[in-house]
């Protein structure tokens, strides 16, 4: 049996995109969509998605479950590192003071970076820990829903 690598990777990418969309995140695939979404008033959580194991095993499950909390961001959005390169590059211009990192979570208020959970805050941890870290951010910066 011969497996076509490109077909396999397309399946992996499509599953990763679907996971985060099903969790309620708006997928941003162009720089223009990033500018529009990240300039919104209020609080925004940006999940920088990727195909690595820590994205699938930790970050995406954490993204899906952290928002089941009394306080949560006004907007949930995602960009896909390595796939939607221009959109990801544009999003990273909003993360001033933080190096490129994927997967990661950026928390913005009124279009300005407040804090970030970088790859080193995700890789080697478990989803429950990442959920707790995200919910601490929500507790400090978000309104009760």
N, C-alpha and C positions, 0 to 999 in steps of 0.2 A: 504494500500500500504506500503510495507516494502522497505526501501532504503538501499542498501548495502553501508556502509560508505567507504570501500576501493575503490569501483567502483566510488563513488562520488568524492573522493579525487584524484583518477587517472585522472578523467575528469578535475578537477580544475588545477592540475599540468600540464596536457597536454595543456590546454588552455593558461596557463601562459607562458609555453615554447614557444608556437606558437606565442603569442603576440610579444615577444622580438625577435624571429627569423625573423618574418615578418618585423620588424623595421630595420633589417639589421645587427643585432648583431650575432657574431659567438659564438655558444654555446660550452663551455669548460666543458667536463664531466669527465676528468681524470687529475690527477696531472701532467702527462707528457704534456698534451695539454696546461695546464696552464703555465708551464715553457716555452714551445715553444712560446706561444702567448705573454707572458709578458716580454720576453727577446728581443722582436723585437725592432729595432731602431724606433724612432719617438714617437708620442704621442698615448696613449691608454686610452680609457674610459672603465672601468670595471663596469658593472651593476651587483650588487649582488641581485639577484632575490629572491623572497619568495612568499608564498601564502597568506600573511596577506592582510587585506583590503587596507592599505596604499600603498602596492606594486601595487595592481591592479587598485586602483583608482587614484593614484598620480604618483608613481615612473615609472611604465611601460609607461603610456601616456607621461610623461616627457621625458623618454629615447627616445621614438619614435619621438617626436616633436622637441626636442632641437637640433638635428642634421641637421635640415633644417635652416642652418645659413651660413653666408659667410665664417666663420672659423669653422673648426671642426677637431676632432682627426683623426689621420691616421688610427687607428684601433678601432673597436667597438667589445667588447667581453662581455660575461656574464657567471656567475656561478650561480648555484641554491642552496641557503642555505637550509639545511634540506633534500635535495634530492640527490645531488651529493656531499656528505659530504667530501670526500677526495680532490676533486677538489676545493671546497670552502675553506677548511682548507689550502691548498697550496696557493691559491690566497691571503689569509689573511696574509701569511708570507711576502708578498710584501708590505703590508700596514703598515709598521713600524711606531709605535707611535700612532696608532689608534686601539681601541678595536674592537672586532667583532661586526658587526652591519648589520642588514638586515631589509628592503632593504637598499641599500646604493650605492653610486657611488664613485669609486676611479679613480683618474686621475694620470697616470704615464707618465713619459718622459724617454725614453731609459731604461725602466725597473725599474725606481726609482719613489717612490711615491712623488707627488707634493702636492696634496691636496685631501680631501675627503668631500663628502656630506654624513653625517651619518643619521641614522634613525631619530634623533631629528631634522634634517634639512628638513625632508620629512613629517613625521607624524604631523598632525595638520596644515599643510600648504596646498596650492593648487598646482595643476600641473603647472599653469602659473608661480608661484613663483619659483618652482624648475627648470623649463625651463630657467628662467632668471638667476638663480644662475649657472646653467651649462653653459649657453652661456657667462657669465662673465669669467668663467674659460677658455672657448675656445678663447675668445677675448684676454686674457692675454698670452696664451700658444700655440695657434695653428696658422698655416699658412692659408691664404685665399685659398679657393678652386676654 
